[in-house]
């Protein structure tokens, strides 16, 4: 979990809320299949400033892609959608898309990485 001030967590619903959002994102992206299908590991969650507001996020590292190394999903509380980002090994955002619905997370990941989260 990121090391940020407790008052920031309080602004967005508290640490437990952020943890719950992260777990929900993991489930929406396939849960345990993430590890089995793409070698996902180092799951981390926290709050990140995005577009002037702190938002809950979840990030994980995955294998088998030359172009991307991390997937970060930020929950946009105001719109009840996600910001989907793929980052390189330096942590630089190389692909990003706003206003992503939960049903689009898996297809978007598969399309942009060429990796599949289901058989």
WOFENUR-V653191 format. One record per residue. RES is the residue in three letters. NEAR is the number of other C-alpha atoms within 10 Angstrom. D_FIRST is the distance of its C-alpha to the first C-alpha in Angstrom with 1 decimal. Layout:
{{RES | NEAR | D_FIRST} {RES | NEAR | D_FIRST}}
//
This chain:
{{UNK | 14 | 0.0} {UNK | 10 | 3.8} {UNK | 7 | 6.5} {UNK | 11 | 8.8} {UNK | 9 | 11.8} {UNK | 10 | 12.1} {UNK | 10 | 15.1} {UNK | 17 | 13.3} {UNK | 19 | 11.5} {UNK | 11 | 15.0} {UNK | 11 | 16.6} {UNK | 16 | 14.9} {UNK | 13 | 15.3} {UNK | 14 | 12.8} {UNK | 18 | 9.5} {UNK | 10 | 11.4} {UNK | 14 | 12.7} {UNK | 22 | 9.6} {UNK | 19 | 8.8} {UNK | 13 | 12.5} {UNK | 19 | 12.6} {UNK | 23 | 10.3} {UNK | 16 | 12.5} {UNK | 14 | 15.5} {UNK | 21 | 14.9} {UNK | 19 | 14.7} {UNK | 13 | 17.9} {UNK | 14 | 19.5} {UNK | 19 | 19.1} {UNK | 15 | 20.8} {UNK | 14 | 18.5} {UNK | 12 | 19.6} {UNK | 17 | 21.8} {UNK | 19 | 19.1} {UNK | 15 | 19.0} {UNK | 11 | 22.7} {UNK | 17 | 23.8} {UNK | 17 | 21.8} {UNK | 13 | 20.0} {UNK | 20 | 16.5} {UNK | 14 | 13.8} {UNK | 10 | 10.5} {UNK | 17 | 8.8} {UNK | 15 | 5.3} {UNK | 23 | 4.8} {UNK | 21 | 5.1} {UNK | 24 | 8.6} {UNK | 18 | 11.0} {UNK | 12 | 14.6} {UNK | 13 | 16.9} {UNK | 8 | 20.7} {UNK | 7 | 20.5} {UNK | 14 | 18.1} {UNK | 19 | 14.4} {UNK | 22 | 13.4} {UNK | 27 | 10.6} {UNK | 26 | 9.7} {UNK | 24 | 9.0} {UNK | 24 | 9.8} {UNK | 19 | 11.6} {UNK | 21 | 14.2} {UNK | 19 | 17.7} {UNK | 15 | 21.0} {UNK | 14 | 24.6} {UNK | 13 | 24.5} {UNK | 9 | 26.1} {UNK | 13 | 25.0} {UNK | 23 | 21.3} {UNK | 20 | 18.5} {UNK | 24 | 15.4} {UNK | 23 | 15.3} {UNK | 21 | 13.2} {UNK | 25 | 14.1} {UNK | 27 | 13.8} {UNK | 27 | 15.3} {UNK | 20 | 18.2} {UNK | 13 | 18.8} {UNK | 8 | 22.3} {UNK | 10 | 23.6} {UNK | 11 | 21.8} {UNK | 16 | 21.3} {UNK | 23 | 18.8} {UNK | 18 | 18.5} {UNK | 22 | 18.5} {UNK | 20 | 17.9} {UNK | 24 | 18.8} {UNK | 19 | 18.0} {UNK | 17 | 20.0} {UNK | 12 | 19.1} {UNK | 9 | 18.9} {UNK | 12 | 16.2} {UNK | 13 | 19.0} {UNK | 15 | 19.4} {UNK | 11 | 22.6} {UNK | 13 | 22.8} {UNK | 13 | 21.7} {UNK | 12 | 23.1} {UNK | 14 | 22.8} {UNK | 14 | 23.9} {UNK | 19 | 23.1} {UNK | 13 | 23.8} {UNK | 14 | 22.1} {UNK | 10 | 25.3} {UNK | 14 | 25.1} {UNK | 18 | 21.7} {UNK | 15 | 23.2} {UNK | 13 | 26.5} {UNK | 14 | 24.8} {UNK | 18 | 22.6} {UNK | 13 | 25.8} {UNK | 10 | 28.0} {UNK | 12 | 26.1} {UNK | 16 | 25.0} {UNK | 10 | 28.1} {UNK | 15 | 26.1} {UNK | 15 | 26.6} {UNK | 18 | 24.4} {UNK | 12 | 27.4} {UNK | 5 | 30.8}}
//
